[in-house]
Amino acid sequence: MKKLFTIFLFVLLLSVTVNAAANMEITFWTHEDPNRTEIEDRYIAEFEQANPGVTIKRVTSASGKIQELVLTAFAANQGPDIFNMSIEDEYAYIVNERLAAVDFEAAGYPSLKAVYDAYVPGVLDPVTYKGKLYGLPLELTNWCIFINKKVFRDVGLDVEKDYPKTWEEMVEVSDKIAIREGEILKRRGFDFRYPYYLVAMVPMVEQLGGKLISDDGKTAIINDEAWLNFLKFMQEWGPSGRNLGSPTYTNARTLFNKDNNDIAMCTTGLYQEGRIRADNLDFYNSGEWMVVPFPVFKDAVKDVPCAYYGHYYMVNGQKPKENQQMAWKFVAYMLSHPEEYLTKVNIVQPTVELMNSETYKSMPYSDVFTNDMAKAHVVYYGENSAEIQALIREAVESVMLAGISPEDALKTLKRKVQEVLEEG
């Protein structure tokens, strides 16, 4: 009788487990990208068909909004099963132990070592903490400069010879291209990706010999002169200086694809090629755009291109174990299509196999991105990296828009970032 009861209990538990899996909803939050939506909706349908009873609910948000939404959801203990953001925004969730470590078996790997071996060395370091792996990369991205050749020709510039190699040249070229109505810029030569100060602007400071944080992690804002010169450059760039751009204008990357003679250059990644193709096929096929390396200052002491960053898929550690396993299984299914992500979305999943493939090497200007990345470093990430980025934004926008002197902005920035470090 006892044996029969044991068997009955086992069957009952198995039935409960199967029913739970057969009625499972996995929430998946990610940033907007129409090209990704097209293929990921198909992956979801295929995965649901192969796993009856499992529903994947994919929710997209603007790339500048998802950080706030994820933070608010986790604060209320209502985070999604799966989410992805840039590592500087995600890292706090790792160190605050809100995530589930990668389940390599659910993801289809024979061992944790096999996961590391599948990726380019160092790529998984930012999501490794206390010996555990907490994320798998959707993409590894660095930015270069996209150029509309027609706008250069319109002002008599030979783009092959005259594209800006230094930031000083960027100022002069942009001034020549700019069209203004009073103080309003109707056409910009170039403008920055203002929300992403850690990715694109900290490297500019490093070119001048500065650093964000000391090597021992204890001191903020190294080399005042370098930071001061950078802030003076941004002040001169803005409305109260040469009036070449501003955080108040529409993002240059967003305008570039339209080819409406309102922007000549923008900073963005290889993925932009897929977006040009989707948004404006005629422009994509026209041969009227090109990609060049990230500029350096004329008197740079270091050749530092734009930092690279990773968007990593992560799984909520508060979800039931069976949800975590199913989430990693689904993530692995999506990531089993690296060549389709590259050819249809132009994002690079940094596997050894893909980076050595002819598919990657044949992408337009992939060599420009590869060469810049070889000289670059990963974006600064830490428990308080999002807060530090907000403080850099405050400093830059204060000199560009609020009439604050670079000296005062630097003093405030240094004090506040040091406080963040010490609080951390």
C-alpha positions in Angstrom: 0.0 0.0 0.0 2.8 2.4 0.9 4.5 1.6 -2.4 1.3 2.3 -4.3 0.8 5.6 -2.5 4.4 6.6 -3.4 3.7 5.9 -7.1 0.4 7.8 -6.9 2.1 10.8 -5.4 4.8 10.7 -8.0 2.2 10.6 -10.8 0.3 13.4 -9.2 3.4 15.7 -8.9 4.3 14.9 -12.5 0.8 15.8 -13.6 1.0 19.1 -11.8 4.4 19.9 -13.3 3.2 19.0 -16.8 0.0 21.1 -16.4 2.1 24.1 -15.1 4.4 23.9 -18.1 1.4 23.5 -20.4 -0.2 26.7 -19.2 2.9 28.9 -18.9 3.2 32.5 -20.0 6.7 33.9 -20.5 6.8 37.7 -20.6 9.6 39.1 -22.8 10.4 42.9 -22.7 12.7 44.4 -25.3 13.4 47.7 -27.2 11.6 48.6 -30.4 13.2 47.4 -33.7 10.8 46.6 -36.6 13.4 44.3 -38.2 13.8 42.3 -35.0 10.0 42.2 -34.5 9.5 40.5 -37.9 11.9 37.6 -37.2 11.2 37.3 -33.5 7.5 37.0 -34.0 8.3 34.1 -36.2 10.6 32.6 -33.6 7.9 32.9 -31.0 5.4 31.1 -33.2 7.8 28.3 -33.9 8.8 28.0 -30.2 5.1 27.9 -29.1 4.3 25.2 -31.6 7.3 23.1 -30.4 6.3 23.7 -26.7 2.5 23.3 -26.5 0.8 25.3 -23.8 3.7 27.8 -23.5 2.9 31.4 -24.5 5.5 34.1 -25.1 4.2 37.6 -24.6 6.6 40.0 -26.4 6.3 43.7 -25.3 8.4 46.4 -26.9 9.2 49.9 -25.7 11.3 52.8 -27.0 15.0 52.3 -26.4 15.2 55.3 -24.2 12.1 54.3 -22.1 12.7 50.6 -21.4 15.2 51.3 -18.6 12.6 53.2 -16.6 9.9 50.6 -17.2 12.1 47.7 -16.2 13.3 49.5 -13.1 9.7 50.4 -12.0 8.6 46.8 -12.6 11.4 45.2 -10.6 10.8 47.7 -7.8 7.3 46.4 -7.5 8.5 42.8 -7.9 6.6 42.6 -11.2 9.5 42.3 -13.6 9.2 40.3 -16.8 10.6 36.8 -17.2 13.0 38.0 -19.9 14.4 41.5 -20.7 17.3 43.1 -22.4 19.0 46.4 -22.2 22.5 47.8 -22.6 24.9 46.4 -20.0 25.5 49.7 -18.3 21.8 49.7 -17.5 21.6 46.0 -16.7 24.6 45.5 -14.4 22.8 46.7 -11.3 20.3 43.9 -11.6 23.2 41.4 -11.4 25.0 42.8 -8.4 21.7 43.3 -6.6 20.9 39.6 -7.2 17.6 40.0 -9.0 18.4 37.6 -11.8 18.6 33.9 -12.5 22.0 32.6 -13.6 22.1 31.1 -17.1 20.8 27.5 -17.1 23.2 26.1 -19.6 21.3 22.8 -19.9 18.0 24.5 -20.6 19.9 26.6 -23.2 21.1 23.5 -24.9 24.8 23.5 -23.8 26.6 20.5 -22.4 28.5 22.7 -19.8 29.0 26.2 -18.7 32.4 26.2 -20.3 30.8 25.4 -23.6 28.8 28.6 -23.3 32.0 30.6 -22.8 33.8 28.8 -25.6 31.0 29.7 -28.1 31.6 33.4 -27.7 34.4 35.8 -28.5 36.8 36.0 -25.5 35.8 38.7 -23.0 32.2 39.2 -24.3 30.7 37.4 -21.3 32.9 39.1 -18.7 30.4 41.9 -18.0 27.7 39.4 -17.1 29.9 37.2 -15.0 29.6 37.8 -11.3 30.9 35.7 -8.4 31.6 32.8 -10.7 28.1 32.8 -12.3 26.9 33.8 -15.7 23.8 36.0 -15.8 23.2 36.9 -19.5 23.6 35.9 -23.1 24.3 38.6 -25.7 21.6 39.6 -28.2 24.2 41.9 -29.8 27.6 43.5 -29.3 27.7 47.0 -30.8 30.1 49.8 -31.4 29.4 53.0 -33.3 31.1 54.7 -36.2 30.1 57.7 -38.3 27.5 57.3 -41.1 27.7 59.9 -43.9 25.2 61.1 -46.5 27.4 61.8 -49.5 24.8 64.0 -51.2 24.9 66.5 -48.4 28.7 66.8 -48.7 28.5 67.4 -52.4 25.8 70.0 -51.9 28.4 72.3 -50.2 31.3 71.3 -52.5 33.0 68.8 -50.3 34.6 65.6 -51.6 33.4 63.1 -49.0 36.3 60.7 -49.6 38.9 63.4 -48.8 36.9 65.8 -46.6 35.2 63.5 -44.2 36.2 64.5 -40.6 39.0 62.5 -39.1 39.3 64.8 -36.0 36.7 66.5 -33.8 38.1 69.9 -34.9 37.4 68.9 -38.5 34.0 67.8 -37.5 33.3 71.3 -36.2 34.4 73.0 -39.4 32.7 70.5 -41.8 29.5 70.7 -39.8 29.6 74.5 -39.8 29.9 74.5 -43.6 27.0 72.1 -44.0 24.7 73.7 -41.4 21.6 75.6 -42.7 20.0 78.0 -40.1 16.8 80.0 -40.0 17.7 82.5 -37.3 18.9 80.4 -34.4 17.1 77.2 -35.6 19.1 74.6 -37.3 17.3 73.3 -40.4 20.2 71.1 -41.5 22.9 69.8 -39.2 26.3 68.5 -40.3 26.5 66.1 -37.4 25.1 65.7 -33.9 25.7 63.5 -30.9 23.7 60.6 -29.4 22.9 62.6 -26.3 21.3 59.9 -24.1 24.4 57.7 -24.4 27.2 59.7 -22.7 29.1 56.7 -21.4 29.3 55.1 -24.9 30.3 58.0 -27.0 31.4 61.0 -24.9 33.6 59.3 -22.2 35.9 58.0 -25.0 36.3 61.6 -26.2 37.6 62.5 -22.7 39.9 59.5 -22.8 41.3 60.8 -26.1 42.4 63.9 -24.2 44.0 61.8 -21.4 41.1 61.8 -18.9 39.3 58.9 -17.2 35.9 58.4 -15.7 37.0 56.4 -12.7 40.5 55.6 -11.4 41.9 52.1 -11.9 41.3 51.2 -8.2 37.7 52.3 -8.6 37.9 54.8 -5.7 38.3 58.2 -7.4 36.0 59.9 -9.9 36.8 62.2 -12.8 40.5 61.8 -13.5 42.5 64.6 -15.2 40.5 67.8 -14.7 42.1 69.4 -17.8 40.9 66.7 -20.1 37.3 66.9 -18.7 37.4 70.7 -18.9 38.5 70.7 -22.5 35.8 68.3 -23.4 33.1 70.4 -21.7 34.4 73.5 -23.4 34.1 71.6 -26.8 30.5 70.7 -26.0 29.7 74.3 -25.0 31.2 75.5 -28.2 29.2 72.9 -30.2 25.9 74.0 -28.7 23.4 76.9 -29.2 25.5 79.4 -27.3 28.6 78.6 -29.3 28.9 77.7 -32.9 25.3 76.4 -32.8 26.0 73.1 -34.5 23.6 70.8 -32.5 21.8 70.3 -29.3 20.0 67.7 -27.2 16.8 69.5 -28.0 16.8 68.4 -31.6 15.5 65.1 -33.0 18.1 62.4 -32.8 20.4 62.5 -35.8 20.3 58.8 -36.2 16.5 58.8 -36.5 16.6 61.4 -39.3 19.5 59.9 -41.3 17.5 57.1 -43.0 15.0 59.5 -44.4 17.6 61.3 -46.6 15.7 64.6 -46.3 18.7 66.9 -46.5 18.5 67.7 -42.8 21.4 65.7 -41.4 24.8 64.8 -43.0 26.3 62.5 -40.4 25.3 60.5 -37.3 26.9 58.1 -34.9 25.4 54.7 -34.9 26.1 51.0 -35.2 26.2 48.3 -38.0 22.5 47.7 -37.2 21.7 51.0 -38.9 22.3 49.4 -42.3 19.3 47.2 -41.7 17.2 50.1 -40.6 18.2 52.1 -43.7 17.2 49.2 -45.9 13.8 48.8 -44.1 13.0 52.5 -43.9 14.3 53.7 -47.3 15.4 51.0 -49.7 16.1 53.5 -52.5 18.6 55.3 -50.3 20.1 52.0 -49.1 20.7 50.9 -52.7 21.8 54.3 -54.0 25.5 54.1 -52.9 25.0 57.6 -51.4 26.0 56.7 -47.9 29.2 55.4 -46.3 30.7 54.7 -42.9 34.0 56.1 -41.5 35.8 55.7 -38.2 35.0 57.5 -35.0 37.0 60.8 -34.9 39.8 61.7 -32.4 40.9 65.2 -31.2 43.8 66.7 -33.1 45.9 66.7 -30.0 44.7 63.4 -28.7 47.1 61.5 -26.4 45.2 58.2 -27.0 43.4 56.8 -30.1 40.1 55.8 -28.3 37.1 55.1 -30.6 33.6 54.8 -29.4 33.1 52.3 -26.6 31.3 49.0 -27.4 28.4 47.7 -25.4 26.3 44.6 -25.2 22.6 44.0 -25.0 22.2 40.9 -22.9 19.2 38.8 -22.5 18.5 38.3 -18.7 16.0 36.2 -16.8 14.1 37.3 -13.7 15.3 35.4 -10.6 12.0 35.9 -8.8 10.1 33.8 -11.3 9.4 30.1 -10.6 12.2 27.7 -11.5 10.2 26.2 -14.4 9.6 29.6 -15.9 13.4 30.4 -15.6 14.2 27.2 -17.5 11.6 27.8 -20.2 12.9 31.4 -20.5 16.5 30.3 -21.1 15.3 27.7 -23.5 13.5 30.4 -25.5 16.4 32.8 -25.3 18.7 30.1 -26.7 16.2 29.4 -29.5 16.2 33.0 -30.6 20.0 33.2 -30.4 20.4 30.1 -32.6 19.8 32.3 -35.6 22.9 34.6 -35.6 23.2 34.9 -39.4 19.5 35.9 -39.8 19.9 38.5 -37.1 23.0 39.8 -39.0 21.5 39.8 -42.5 18.0 41.0 -41.6 18.7 43.3 -38.6 22.4 43.9 -39.0 23.1 43.2 -35.3 26.2 41.1 -34.4 25.8 38.3 -32.0 29.5 37.9 -30.9 29.9 34.1 -31.4 33.2 32.8 -32.6 31.5 31.2 -35.6 29.7 34.3 -36.7 32.7 36.7 -36.4 34.8 34.4 -38.5 32.1 33.9 -41.1 32.0 35.3 -44.7 28.5 36.5 -43.9 29.9 39.0 -41.4 32.9 39.9 -43.4 30.8 40.7 -46.5 28.6 43.2 -44.7 29.1 46.8 -46.1 31.7 48.6 -44.0 32.0 45.8 -41.4 35.8 46.3 -41.6 35.4 49.8 -40.3 33.4 48.6 -37.3 35.9 45.7 -36.8 38.9 48.0 -36.9 37.4 50.5 -34.5 36.3 47.8 -32.1 39.8 46.3 -32.0 41.0 49.6 -30.5 38.0 50.2 -28.2 37.0 49.0 -24.8 33.7 48.0 -23.2 31.5 50.8 -22.0 31.8 51.6 -18.3 29.4 49.4 -16.3 28.9 49.2 -12.6 26.2 49.1 -10.0 25.6 52.9 -10.4 26.6 53.3 -14.1 23.1 54.6 -15.0 23.3 57.2 -12.3 26.7 58.3 -13.3 25.6 58.6 -16.9 22.8 60.9 -15.8 25.3 63.1 -14.0 27.5 63.4 -17.1 24.3 64.3 -19.0 23.6 67.0 -16.5 27.1 68.4 -16.8 27.0 68.5 -20.6 23.6 69.9 -20.9 24.3 72.5 -18.3 27.1 74.0 -20.4 25.2 73.6 -23.7 21.8 74.9 -22.6 21.9 76.5 -19.2 24.8 78.9 -19.4 26.8 77.1 -16.7 30.6 77.6 -17.1 32.6 74.4 -17.9 34.6 75.1 -14.7 31.5 75.1 -12.5 30.0 72.1 -14.4 33.1 70.1 -13.9 33.3 70.9 -10.2 29.7 69.7 -9.7 30.2 66.6 -11.8 33.3 65.6 -9.9 31.7 66.0 -6.5 28.5 64.2 -7.5 30.2 61.2 -9.1 32.5 60.9 -6.2 29.5 60.8 -3.9 28.0 58.0 -6.0 31.2 56.0 -5.8 31.4 56.3 -2.1 27.7 55.5 -1.6 28.2 52.4 -3.7 
